[in-house]
Amino acid sequence: FCCLGHSLFPAPFLPHSPTMPVKDIIYSTKYYDETYEYRHVILPPDIARHLPKGGRILAEDEWRGLGVRQSLGWVHYAVHRPEPHVLLFRRPRTDAPRENNPTNK
């Protein structure tokens, strides 16, 4: 077992190594709604086979362990069951004014 932060995962769950083709991971352009910034990440088959069976939300240390590279703040928020190799991410928009922010009055 390998310990990452607060979680324990079997070592095979963490396939990323310096020789793994993380360049084959595809990152979508960002898209938005009023609250969030979104993007999806498509894993190639050799990495996707290491995803947990049954599909579940991955913690940040898990998706980073698969080789996904993004700036801070992104959260894996949903599983696209027809295509579990497509990871859906979001983070709060920083360019949109917040309703409860006193500086916006």
N, C-alpha and C positions, 0 to 999 in steps of 0.2 A: 504493500500500500504506500501511497504517496500522500503526504499532508500538504495541502495548500490552504493557508489561512485557517478557517474554522472547519473545513470539510475534509473528509477522507475519501479518496477515489482510488480504485485499483490502478496501478501504474499503466496498464494498456489504454486507459481512457485518455491519457495525455500523449498523443502521438507526435506532437510538434518536436522537431529536432532541427538543428542547423541545416540538414540536408533535405528536409521536407519541402515540397514545392508550394510554399505559401503564396507564391506569385500566381498560382492557379485559382486562388480565392477571388471571387468576383464581388465587387462592392457597387451597389446601385448609387445613382445620384440621390441626393437628399430630397425629400418631399415633406410638405408641411400641412398642418391645420392650425387653428387658432392657439392651441396649447403646446403641441409637440412638433419636434423635428423627427423625421423617420428616415430609415434606410433599411434595405435588406441586403443580406450577404449570402452568396451562393457558394456552398462548399463543394469541391470536387469529390468524386466517389471515394478516392483513397483516404480522404479526411472524414467524409460523412459516415463512413462505416464505423467510426469510433464514437458516434453519437449514442447516448443512452437509448436502449430499446423502449418503445412505448411513447416516446416523445414527452419532453417536459421542458420547462423553462430552465435555462442554464445560468448559473452564477457567473459573475465576471471572470473569476479565476478559471472556470471551466472553458468558456468560449475563448479566452486568451490562450489557454493551454492547447486548444485546437489550432492555434496559429492566427486567429482573427486579430487584426490590429486596427484599433480605433482610438481616438482621443478619449479622455475621461468624460464620464457622464452618460454614456450609452448603456441602456439596459435591454436585455433580451426579454421582450414582453409577451410574445405569443408564439405558438407552434402552428405552422401551416401544415396540417396533417396530410394533405395530398402530396406535399413535397417537403419532407422533414429535413432535407439538406439545405432548405432556404430558411435562414435565421432572420427573424424580424426584430429590429431594434428601434428604440425611440429614446429621446431625451427632451427635457423641457426646453422650450424656445428661450433663447436669451435676448433675441431682438424684439420680442413682443412685450408691450407694457403689461405689467401685472395689475389686476384690478385693486388689490388690497395694498398696493405700494403707495405710501403717503407722498412720495415725490411726484406722483402722477396727478395730483390735484391742482 
